[in-house]
Amino acid sequence: MRTRGEQPGVPAPDSPWNEIEPGLWMGGHEFRGRAGGLEYAVVRDQFDVVQSLLRLPGHGPGPGTEHHVWPIPDGPLDGTQLAGVMRLARAAQEALDAGRSVLVRCYHGYNRSGLVVAHTLVRRGRTAEEAIALIRARRSPWALHNQLFVEYLRAGLATARLLEELAE
């Protein structure tokens, strides 16, 4: 199972994480630092809730931070994986509604985290297109460059999940 895309021409982000809307952050485990080299994004206690779609040892979060881990590939998702994405988005929405800060992260913070953050934004009243545009404006133009994830969002994750389960 492929868990992160190392696609040629896709640059590492310039920051470890970016705020997409108040309290909702999107990021990764690696970013390009000020000196131009790759650096690790290590979470300590900056956020109340961290959702990791890829877990790497030594990247946090620190003790006392609520941590949800749901590893998924940066590729086609089955019905169970899509259901997990939907659960994470619901948990993110509930945390935001309670005034808590949330970081959703994957490897670079482009695709898998973008899928969860976009679905969270849709749950909060935005259209899929508005959510995608906001994420690309706030995180990176490379965010959600996985066209399959964009199609999942446009169809609606519940619909995508149903179609994947019928295909299984």
Residue, then its C-alpha position, 0 to 999 in steps of 0.5 A: m500500500r502506498t502511503r505517501g506520494e513522492q511525485p517528481g515536481v511536487p515541492a515540499p511545503d514552505s511551512p509545517w502547517n497553515e491555518i485554513e480557517p480559525g482553529l483548523w490547521m493543515g500540515g505535514h511531517e516534513f517541510r522546506g525550512r528557511a535555509g532551503g533544506l528539508e526539516y521535520a515538523v514536530v508537534r508538541d503542544q501547539f494544538d488541542v487535537v492532532q489527526s495523523l493520516l500518516r504516523l512517523p516516530g518522533h513527530g509528536p504530538g506531546p503528552g496531553t494532546e488528543h491524537h487520532v491516527w488513521p493511516i490511509p494511502d495517497g491513492p484509491l480508498d476503500g469504503t472503510q478508509l472513506a468512513g474513517v476520513m468521514r469520522l475524522a472530519r466529524a471529530a474535527q468539526e466537533a472539536l472546532d465547535a467546542g473552541r479547540s484547535v485542530l491540526v490534520r496532517c499527512y506527509h507533506g500536508y497536501n492530499r490526505s490531510g486536504l481530504v479530511v480538512a475539505h470534508t470538515l469545511v463541507r460539514r461546516g457549510r462550504t461547497a466542495e469547490e469553496a473548500i478546495a479553493l480555500i485550502r489551496a489558497r491557505r496551504s499551497p497550490w499543490a494541496l489536493h493535487n490528487q485528482l481522485f481525492v478532488e473527485y471524492l469531494r465533488a461527489g460527496l464522501a458518503t456517495a464515494r463511500l457507497l460506490e466503493e463499497l458496491a465495487e468491493 
